[in-house]
Every structure is written in structure tokens, then in C-alpha cells.
């Protein structure tokens, strides 16, 4: 029988956290040893004997949680957004002092969303124009979403590698910001609407044609296979990994 991984979940009282609790408890190769809410001390990670921390908290808490885990030799699987390039670089330096520890920061855990991003990056070099629309529930605190920003960055990198020019845009004035965020030269638009969970559309256009790549998550259970994959694989990947696609061989 395979070794059982001891897992702690931070943010267990949230909607994603509650689903993760059920997913870990239902996995034969995992043991849920601790659940943490904002009132709990991080020392609970140490006293519980956790080997992997799943962080599903909020941007204001996630950095401290992950640094604590790394300092105590605990691997981390992170679904919380708010990780700027500066924060990622600080974490990389911290991990140099703990080379046995792995950290996965995943903009999205839904396998379909990850594949949509990969498909879009491959297709983007063949189209003159590309834009991203992300749609989430109104309780989401950040915009654009981490998934959309990650998608836009991968698209931009693929287009730059292929020598594709920026999408044409004759806009001269945009006082209301209706053209969306500029992520590495790719426009990203955010929608917040009651009834949604998480959706992303990548629009690719050229003379006489359009390609739309869309992924919808209707329930947070869609993220759980990715969370469990991260828990199973993170110890095999020391250092910082940004994006679950690296665990999928993509």
C-alpha cells in the first residue's frame, strides 16, 4: 500500500476549503490531520505532523502561511491568488534555504481550465487578435483572476516567441477602462455576476474567422482532482512550481 500523506488545509471554513476537506477525507492515500481557519495558530501545522499544507485562504494571509510551512519543512499546495512576481521571487529565495521542500502555486486546479490555457497559447501565434474574458461570482476579491492573468502571460510569451505583433487596437480614449486590464500586452476583461462559479473565454480573431476557447466550472468540486494531484505530486518537485500544468506533462 502506498504511503499515506498527512494533509492540513488552511481556509477550511471557506467554500473551496470545505470541498477540499471532503476530497482529502475521501482519498485512500491521504489523512486529514488539521484544518485551519483565520483564528488558528500556524503552530497547528507543526503539532499535527502535517506533511503538506493546502492553502485556500485569502491574498492577505497566503504568503505568511506558505513561508511558515517552508520554514518548517512542510510542502505547500496553494490555490490562493495574490502572488505577484515580487512575492514569487521572495519565495524562491526562501526555498533555496530549504531545498527539500516543494511549493505548487496553481492559478487554477480545474484540469479543463489548464488545458484551455494550453490550447490558447498554442493557437495564439496563428491569429492577429486575442483577448481574454474571465467570469466569476461576485464574492471574488481580486480581478483579473489569477487564471486569466496566467493565461494572458502564456499567450503573450507564445506570441513573442513566434514574432507575432500586438493585437491591433485603434482605441485612443478609454476613460472608463472598458478595454480591460493589460497583461503583458493581452487585454483581460473581468465579469462579476451572481450565479457564476468560474468561467474563462479566450477569443482569437483573424480575417474572416474567430476561434473561441471556453471553460466553465459549475461547481467547486471541479477543482478537487487538481488539488489531490497537487498533494500527491508536490513532494516530488522541490522548489517553486507555478501552474499545475507542470505536473501534467504539458
C-alpha positions as CSV (number, residue, x, y, z in Angstrom):
1,X,0.0,0.0,0.0
2,X,1.3,3.5,-0.9
3,X,2.3,5.8,1.9
4,X,-0.5,8.0,3.3
5,X,0.2,11.7,3.0
6,X,-0.7,13.8,6.1
7,X,-2.5,16.9,4.9
8,X,-3.5,20.2,6.6
9,X,-6.0,22.6,5.0
10,X,-5.9,26.3,5.6
11,X,-9.1,28.1,4.8
12,X,-11.1,25.1,5.6
13,X,-14.2,27.2,6.5
14,X,-14.4,28.6,3.0
15,X,-16.3,27.1,0.1
16,X,-13.2,25.8,-1.6
17,X,-11.7,24.7,1.7
18,X,-14.8,22.8,2.6
19,X,-14.7,20.9,-0.7
20,X,-11.0,20.2,-0.2
21,X,-11.8,18.7,3.2
22,X,-14.3,16.3,1.7
23,X,-11.9,15.4,-1.1
24,X,-8.9,14.7,1.2
25,X,-11.1,12.7,3.6
26,X,-12.3,10.6,0.6
27,X,-8.8,9.8,-0.7
28,X,-7.4,6.5,0.4
29,X,-3.8,7.7,0.2
30,X,-4.3,10.8,2.4
31,X,-5.1,11.6,6.0
32,X,-6.5,15.0,7.0
33,X,-4.6,15.9,10.2
34,X,-5.5,19.5,10.6
35,X,-8.0,22.2,9.4
36,X,-7.2,25.8,10.0
37,X,-9.3,28.9,10.0
38,X,-8.1,32.5,10.5
39,X,-8.5,32.1,14.3
40,X,-6.0,29.2,14.4
41,X,-2.3,29.4,15.1
42,X,0.0,28.2,12.3
43,X,1.8,26.1,15.0
44,X,-1.1,23.7,14.5
45,X,0.7,22.6,11.3
46,X,3.7,21.5,13.3
47,X,1.8,19.8,16.1
48,X,-0.4,17.9,13.7
49,X,2.5,16.4,11.9
50,X,1.3,17.7,8.5
51,X,3.5,16.9,5.5
52,X,1.5,19.0,3.0
53,X,-0.3,22.3,3.5
54,X,-3.2,23.1,1.2
55,X,-3.7,26.8,1.3
56,X,-7.1,28.1,0.2
57,X,-7.2,31.3,2.2
58,X,-7.1,34.9,1.0
59,X,-4.3,37.0,-0.5
60,X,-3.6,38.8,2.8
61,X,-2.8,35.5,4.5
62,X,-1.4,33.2,2.0
63,X,2.2,34.5,1.9
64,X,2.7,34.2,5.7
65,X,1.1,30.7,5.7
66,X,3.4,29.4,2.9
67,X,6.6,30.9,4.3
68,X,5.8,29.3,7.7
69,X,5.2,25.9,6.0
70,X,8.5,26.1,4.1
71,X,10.5,27.1,7.2
72,X,9.1,24.0,9.0
73,X,9.8,21.6,6.1
74,X,6.1,21.3,5.1
75,X,5.3,21.2,1.4
76,X,2.6,23.5,0.2
77,X,-0.2,23.4,-2.5
78,X,-1.6,26.9,-3.0
79,X,-4.8,27.9,-4.7
80,X,-4.9,31.4,-3.3
81,X,-4.3,34.3,-5.7
82,X,-2.4,37.5,-5.0
83,X,1.1,36.2,-5.7
84,X,2.9,39.0,-7.5
85,X,6.2,38.3,-9.3
86,X,8.0,40.1,-6.4
87,X,6.4,37.7,-3.9
88,X,7.2,34.7,-6.0
89,X,10.8,35.7,-6.2
90,X,11.0,36.2,-2.4
91,X,9.5,32.7,-2.0
92,X,12.1,31.2,-4.5
93,X,14.9,32.7,-2.3
94,X,13.3,31.2,0.8
95,X,13.2,27.8,-0.8
96,X,16.9,27.9,-1.6
97,X,17.4,27.5,2.1
98,X,15.0,24.6,2.2
99,X,15.9,22.6,-0.9
100,X,13.9,19.6,0.1
101,X,10.6,21.5,0.2
102,X,8.2,21.8,-2.8
103,X,5.6,24.5,-3.3
104,X,3.0,24.5,-6.0
105,X,1.1,27.7,-6.7
106,X,-1.8,26.9,-9.0
107,X,-3.8,29.7,-10.6
108,X,-6.4,27.0,-11.3
109,X,-7.0,23.4,-10.3
110,X,-9.6,22.5,-12.9
111,X,-8.0,20.2,-15.5
112,X,-10.2,21.6,-18.2
113,X,-9.2,25.2,-17.4
114,X,-5.5,24.3,-17.6
115,X,-6.0,22.6,-20.9
116,X,-7.9,25.6,-22.2
117,X,-4.9,27.8,-21.3
118,X,-2.5,25.4,-23.1
119,X,-4.7,25.3,-26.2
120,X,-5.0,29.1,-26.3
121,X,-1.2,29.5,-26.0
122,X,-0.7,27.1,-28.9
123,X,-3.3,28.8,-31.1
124,X,-2.5,32.4,-30.3
125,X,0.5,32.6,-32.6
126,X,-1.8,31.9,-35.6
127,X,-4.3,34.8,-35.0
128,X,-3.9,38.5,-35.3
129,X,-6.0,39.4,-32.3
130,X,-6.6,37.8,-28.9
131,X,-8.4,38.8,-25.8
132,X,-9.4,37.1,-22.6
133,X,-12.7,37.3,-20.7
134,X,-13.0,35.8,-17.2
135,X,-16.3,35.5,-15.3
136,X,-16.7,34.8,-11.6
137,X,-19.1,35.0,-8.7
138,X,-19.3,38.5,-7.1
139,X,-17.6,37.4,-3.9
140,X,-14.2,37.0,-5.6
141,X,-11.9,39.7,-4.2
142,X,-9.3,40.1,-7.0
143,X,-9.5,41.0,-10.7
144,X,-8.4,39.9,-13.1
145,X,-8.4,36.3,-11.8
146,X,-5.1,34.5,-11.4
147,X,-6.2,32.1,-14.1
148,X,-6.8,34.8,-16.6
149,X,-3.5,36.6,-15.8
150,X,-1.7,33.3,-16.2
151,X,-3.5,32.6,-19.5
152,X,-2.7,36.0,-20.8
153,X,1.0,35.7,-19.8
154,X,1.3,32.3,-21.6
155,X,-0.4,33.7,-24.7
156,X,1.9,36.7,-24.7
157,X,5.0,34.5,-24.3
158,X,3.9,32.3,-27.2
159,X,3.2,35.2,-29.5
160,X,6.5,36.9,-28.6
161,X,8.4,33.6,-29.3
162,X,6.7,33.4,-32.7
163,X,7.3,37.1,-33.5
164,X,3.6,37.9,-33.6
165,X,2.8,41.6,-33.4
166,X,0.5,43.0,-30.7
167,X,-3.2,42.8,-31.3
168,X,-4.4,45.7,-33.4
169,X,-6.3,48.3,-31.4
170,X,-7.1,51.9,-32.6
171,X,-8.6,52.9,-29.2
172,X,-7.4,56.5,-28.3
173,X,-9.5,57.2,-25.2
174,X,-10.9,54.9,-22.6
175,X,-11.9,56.9,-19.6
176,X,-14.0,54.1,-18.1
177,X,-11.4,51.4,-18.5
178,X,-13.7,49.4,-20.8
179,X,-10.8,47.9,-22.7
180,X,-9.9,45.9,-19.6
181,X,-6.5,45.2,-18.0
182,X,-3.3,44.9,-20.0
183,X,-1.5,41.7,-19.0
184,X,1.8,41.5,-21.0
185,X,0.0,43.2,-23.9
186,X,-3.1,40.9,-23.8
187,X,-6.4,42.5,-22.8
188,X,-8.2,40.8,-20.0
189,X,-11.8,41.6,-19.1
190,X,-13.4,40.6,-15.7
191,X,-17.1,40.0,-15.1
192,X,-18.6,39.5,-11.6
193,X,-22.1,38.1,-11.7
194,X,-24.3,36.3,-9.2
195,X,-24.9,32.7,-10.3
196,X,-21.5,32.1,-11.8
197,X,-18.7,30.0,-10.3
198,X,-15.7,30.3,-12.7
199,X,-15.6,30.7,-16.5
200,X,-13.0,31.8,-18.9
201,X,-13.2,32.6,-22.7
202,X,-10.2,33.2,-24.9
203,X,-11.2,35.0,-28.1
204,X,-8.9,34.7,-31.1
205,X,-9.6,36.5,-34.3
206,X,-8.2,36.9,-37.8
207,X,-9.5,37.9,-41.2
208,X,-12.9,36.2,-41.7
209,X,-12.7,33.8,-38.8
210,X,-12.9,33.5,-35.0
211,X,-11.8,30.8,-32.6
212,X,-13.3,30.7,-29.1
213,X,-11.8,28.5,-26.4
214,X,-14.0,28.4,-23.3
215,X,-14.0,26.5,-20.0
216,X,-16.8,26.6,-17.3
217,X,-16.7,25.4,-13.8
218,X,-20.2,24.9,-12.5
219,X,-19.2,23.7,-9.0
220,X,-16.1,23.9,-6.9
221,X,-15.9,20.1,-7.0
222,X,-14.4,20.6,-10.4
223,X,-11.2,21.8,-8.8
224,X,-10.7,18.8,-6.5
225,X,-9.0,16.4,-8.8
226,X,-6.3,19.0,-9.4
227,X,-6.0,19.7,-5.6
228,X,-5.5,16.0,-5.0
229,X,-3.0,15.7,-7.8
230,X,-1.0,18.6,-6.3
231,X,-0.9,16.9,-2.9
232,X,0.3,13.7,-4.4
233,X,3.0,15.3,-6.6
234,X,4.3,18.3,-4.7
235,X,7.0,16.4,-2.7
236,X,8.4,15.1,-6.0
237,X,9.0,18.6,-7.2
238,X,11.3,20.5,-4.8
239,X,11.4,24.3,-5.2
240,X,8.7,26.5,-6.6
241,X,6.3,25.3,-9.3
242,X,3.9,27.9,-10.8
243,X,1.0,26.2,-12.5
244,X,-0.5,22.7,-12.3
245,X,0.4,22.2,-16.0
246,X,3.9,21.3,-14.9
247,X,2.6,18.2,-13.1
248,X,0.5,17.2,-16.1
249,X,3.5,16.9,-18.5
250,X,2.2,19.8,-20.6
